[in-house]
Amino acid sequence: MEQFSTKFDISSNKATMIRNIFSLFLFFALALTQVVAQNLLLSDSKGPIANNATIQVWGDSGYFNIIYSYVSITNSSGTAMDVLVKKTEVSVIPGTENVFCWGTCYLPTTFVSTTSVNISAGTTDTLSFAGEYKPMGISGTTTVRYTFFNQANLNDSVAVYVVYNAGTAAIEKAPVIVDFSNAFPNPASSVVNFNYELQSIGSAELIITDLLGSEISRTILQNEKNKLSIDVSSFNPGVYFYSLRVDGKPYFTRKLIVRR
């Protein structure tokens, strides 16, 4: 009986050890899944963009010209996500300038967005991001890497390399002017105003949406220097977003608060 008891204890200890090893393996497997999870996806007008892929954009190298890149960001997870953007200058021609917009447009010296953009679960943000490259009259290529990452989990990220190709323009274009003020007053109760100047663009419109992305107002803007006033007295109190689209592309998105 004593010999049987000893054998039973050894077998029991071995089974316990196997269970502990399996549990430890499962724990690390789940932890690794959390670390390498990639819930952000990129796309453009041509379709999906693989992580760390390179896309090409072209434009004239005229002094007043701006070459734009546009990327859509999808949150494929089951929860909303606050997303930030990091700019990395991989190869830049001296004398040129590049900036990016992420909800708001930043200075050339900004390399990480100071505010995040909230992307709801399973939705795609097509308005918030734009890359802008100013050749300043210099022909050649500049490469910039844009990394989009979850503010709550820095490992959950996706990136794209954008190559800006600036060529010699046959005829120097007239300067493009897009100067648009912030909303005032903000918060607003009855009327919200904007001062703007638009020159040498094809079309422009100001769109106001609610927190769910539903369009509340759309105003067509002309190439001119003017003041725009929009009646918000019928809006429910809350947070809204106003977006400027130039030639069919998002230029910026900013916040508007309506109070009573």
Secondary structure, DSSP 8 states (H G I E B T S, - for coil): -HHHHHHHHHHHHHHHHHHHHHHHHHHHHHHHHHHH---EEEEETTEEE-TTEEEEEEEE--TT--EEE--EEEE-SSS-EEEEEEEEEEE--TT-EEEEEESSB--TT--B-SS-EEE-TT-EE-SSEEEEEE-TT--EEEEEEEEEEETTEEEEEEEEEEEEEEE--SS-----EEEE---BSSSBSSEEEEEEEEES-S-EEEEEEETT--EEEEEEE-SSEEEEEEE-TTS-SEEEEEEEEETTEEEEEEEEEE--
